[in-house]
Amino acid sequence: MTPEPQRDLTRIILGLSVVGALTVAAFWIVRPFLAATIWAVMIVVTTWQPMLWLQSRLWNRRALAIAVMTVILLLLFVVPLTLAAGTIVANTGEIAARLRTLATFRMPLPPDWMANLPFIGERVVSAWKEAAAAGFEGVWELVAPYAGSVTTWMVAKAGGVGFLALQFLLTLVIAAFMYAYGEEAGTVALRLGHRLGGRSGEDLMRLAALAIRGVALGVGLTAVIQSALGGIGLAAVGVPFAGVLTALLFVLCLAQIGMLLVLVPAVIWVYWTGHPVIGTLFLIWSLIASLIDTVLRPVLVRRSADLPLLLIFVGVIGGLVAFGLIGIFVGPVVLAVAYTLLMAWIEQAPQPRRVGDA
């Protein structure tokens, strides 16, 4: 009987140490490109089918399809971001000046027609009169010391947005390479899944791709549509800084906070300027734009993956706190992939007996 070879514990430890050191070193080297790579993976996975459709319409030439997709992504991401940053920088002084005018602002009395509104007229008039009597002096005393700090913060963040635009450009370059070699990358991912878990590992890789596509469509596309509708309304009624407010609407929609934080003050401003009919129409438009996500987001998400909306909300907020702006996209994707893999693993288990069964 042949004796079993003894395990060389030292060799195993050294081997694991070398593998761990190489992994850490590789991660450290690619760390500057990690965020852009995550963005690129999400974009390519979500837009892979449209790219193939473009390729079929462009004489089946992949290079032309990649060029068109790159231009589209440039117009959708980099150009609006750059314009938003420029608008913030150009109007920082005016924004600060308007904040200072609040010190001398006096609220007018509510218009007579407001008291005749059904159900809420008397309450609105009463609240309006109380606010007008209190004035803004006390509020301004609290806000004034921070006016300079807010201005400085806005300029600093505008510079950060410029860096983010550079990250987007890097993302487009990486995405172009992924478009060019997408089939090879997909094959490697499936082989990795098969290596880890056999056929089930391959299925989980496909489920992860569907989860990424579902979050990108449900969160990103819904935010684009909502902010576009809100921006159209702001520009139509002549609200100041409509471009900046539209960018803010987009961020609020991504963060799953909603647009009413911006649209409600805008509606009040329209009423104050003496345009009750336009204000009412803008109010209706704002309600439609802010509530459309309750119908649109579930439809878009469930076209790719069946994900609970609470998971998306937690992923967006948690990702924003943990990773910053990129966490708005990365957070829900990570939770969606983890949730999808967990549910797929649970479904593979045999059904337990019900309580009370013999």
N, C-alpha and C positions, 0 to 999 in steps of 0.2 A: 504493500500500500504506500503510494507516494505521499510524503508529508507535504502539507500546504505551505506555500512560500510565505515567509513572514513579511508583514507590511513594514515598509520603511517610513516610519512616522515623520522623520526629518525631511525626507524627500517630498512627502505629501504637503507638509506645512510650507516648505520653500516653494513648491509649485503653485500652491494657492496664493502665496504672498506675491509671487511674480505676476500671476494673472490679475490679482487685485491692483497691484501697482500699475500695470499696463492699462487697466480699465480707468483708474483715476487719472493717469496722465493723458490718456486719449480724451476723456471728458474735459479735462482742463484746457486742452488744446482747442477743442471745438466749441468751448463754452461761449466765445463771442458770437458764434454763428448759430447757437442753439435756438434762440428766440425766432430768428428769421427762418430757420429750418422748420420749426413747429408751424409757423404761419404758412409756409409753403406747402407743407404736407396737407394741412387743412384745406387750402385753396385748391390744390391739385385733386385731392380726393373728391371734393364737392363739384368741381367743374370738369371732371374727366370726360363725362358723357357729352357735354356741350363741345368740348375740344374735338372729340371724335366726330361729332356731327359737322363741325366746321371743316375738318380734314376731308370728309366725304364730299363736301361741296367745293373744295378747293383742289380739285384734280387729284385727290388722295395724297397730297404732299404735306407731310408732317411739319416741315419748316414753316410753310405759309400759315398753317393753323396755329402754330406756336407764336408766330409774330402777331397775328390778329388777337389772340388771347392775351398776350402781353400788353398790347395797346389798350385793350378793353379794361384790364385790371389796372393799368396806369391811370386811365380816366376815372375809374370807380374809386380808387383809394388815394393815390399820391396827390393828384391834382386837387380834389376837395380838401384834403388835409392841409396842403400848402396854402390854399386860399383862406382857409379858416385861421391858420396861424398868422398870415399877413393881415387879415381883417382885425384880429385881436390886437396885434402890435400897432396898427395904424389908428385904432380907435381907443387905445388905452387912456390917453389924456382926456378925451371927450367923455369916456365912461366915468372917470374919476371926477370930472367937473360936474357931471349930472348928479353924481352921488352927493357932492357938496351942496347942490341947490336944494336938497331935501331939508336943509337946516331952516330955510325961509319958506318952505312950501306950506300952504294952508289948504286943507281939503275943503272943497266947496260943499254946499248942502246938497242932499240928494234931489234929483229932478222929481217933479210932481207925478209924472207917469209911473214912477217906480212903486209908489204906494198902492197903485191899482193892480199890480201883478197878483195873480191868484195864488193863494196858499202861502207864499213866502214874502209878499210885498211888505207887510208891516214889520216883519222881523228884519228884513234887509235894511229898511229905512231906519229902524231903531239902532241896529248895529252901526250903520253908516254915521248917524248923528253922534253916537258915543265916540267913534274913532275921530271924527272931526273935532269934537270938543277936547279930546285928549291931546291932539296934535302930534307932531313928530319930534318935538324938542327932546323929550326923554329918550326916545329911541336914538336920535342923532348923537346925544351925549355918550351913549354906549358904543356907537358905530364909528364916530369920528376918529378916535385914536388909532383905529385899524385901517383907515382909508389908505394911508401911505403903504402900509404893509400889503394890503390887497393888490395895489397897483404893482408893487415890486414882484409879488407872487405871480401875477398874470404875465408879466414880461418874462420871468424865469420859466414859467410853464410853456410859454410860446417857444422859447429856445428848446425846451424838451420836445415839443411837437416837431420842431425842425429835425432833431435827432431821430424821432420816430419816422419821419418821412424818409430819412436815409435808410432806416431799417426796412421800410417798405420797398425801397429800390433793391436792396440786397435780397429781400424776399422774392421779388419778381425774377431776379437772376437765377436763384435756386429753383424757383417754380418752373422756369423755362427748361432747365436741365431735367427736372422730374418729368415734365411733359415729353421730352425727347426720349427718355429711358423709362417710361412708366411701366411698360409691360415687364421689363427685366426686374424692376424694383418690386412689382407685385408678385412676381414669381419667387423672388427671394423671401418676401414676407410670408408667402404660403409655405415655402419649404421650412422656414423657421418655425411656423406654427405646427407643421407636421412633425418636425424634429422634437418639439416640446410636448405635443399631445396627440400625435397621430392624426387621423381624420377629424377628430373633434377639434384639434388645434387649428386646422385649416378653416373649419366652420367658424371658430371663434374669431379668427382674423377677418373673415368676411363680415361677421356681425360688428366688429369694431369699426370697419370702414363705413357700414351703414349708420352706426351711431354718430360718427364724425359728420357724415353728410346730413343727418337729421338735425343735429344741433346747429350746424352752419346755416341750413335753410331756415330752421325755425326761429333762431335768434337773430342772425345777421340780416337775412332778407326781410324779415318782419320789421326790424329796426330801420332799414333803408326805406321801406314803403311808408311807415308811420312818420318818420322824420320828414320825408318828402312832402307828404300831405300837410303836416304841420307847418313846414316852411312855406308852402304855397299860400296857406291861409294867412300867415304872418305878413308875407310880402303883399298880399292882395289888400289887406286893411291898412297897410302903411305903418306897421309897428317898427320903431327904431331898432337898428342892429339885427335885422331879420336874419342875415347870414350867420352871425354869431349864435343867435338863439336856435337856428336850425341845427348847427353843429352840436349845441348843448342838448337839443332834443334827441339827436342820434345817440349820444352817450347815455342819456337817461333811459332810452329804449333798450340799449344793449344791457344796461345794468338792471333791467326789469323793474325800474322805479316808476316809469310812466311819464307821460308828457304833461300832465295837469299842473305840475310845479311851474312850468313855463307858460302854458296856455291860459290858465286861470288869471294870473296877473295881466296877461295881454288882453284878455276879454274885458277885465275891469278898466284897463287903460282906454280901450275903445269907447266904453260907456262914458268915462270921464270926459273924453274929448267932445261929447255931445252928439254921438251917432248911435242912437238906440237901435235902429233897424239893422245897421251894419253889425253892431255888437251882438244882436240876437242871432243873425245869420252866422257870424263867426263862432258864437257859442255852440250852435248846432254842428257846425263843421268840426270844431275842436272835439266835441263829444264823440262824433263818428270816428275821427282819426285816432282818438285815444282808446276806443273800445274795439277797434277792428282787429287788434291782436288776439282778442279772446276767441275769435273765429279762425283767423289766418294762421296763427302759430301752431295750434294743434293739428291743423290740416297738413302744414308743411313738415312738421316733425314726424307725424305718423306715416307720411309717404315713404320715409326711409327706415324709421325705427319707432317702436312703441315705447316712448319714454315719458315718465310722469313730469308734469310741469313744475312740481315742487323741486324735483332734482335739478332742473335747469336753473331755477331761481337760486337755489343754494350754491350751485356751481358757479354762477355768475358773480354773486356777492362774495363768496369765499375765495374765488380766483382773483377777484379785484383786490381784496385785502392781502392775499398771500403773494401775488406776483405782479401787482400793478395793472396797467392797462391791458397787457397781453393776457392777463388772467381772466379777463372778461370772456375770451374765447377758449382759452386753455382749460379753465376750471370746469365748465359744463361738459367739455369733451372728455376730460379725464373721468369725471363722475359717470358720464353716459357710457363710456367704454367699460368701466368697472361694473356698473349696474348690468350692462348687457352680458358681460362674461359671467357675472354671478348668477343671473337668472338662467342662462344657458346651462351652467353647471348644475343648478338645482333641478332643472327639468330632466336632466339625465339620470337622476336618482330614481329608484323605484318608488311607486306611490305608497305612502304609509297607510296602515289600517286606520279606519275612522274610530273615534272614541265610541265604545259600546259594542264594537264588532267582536265576535268570538275569536 
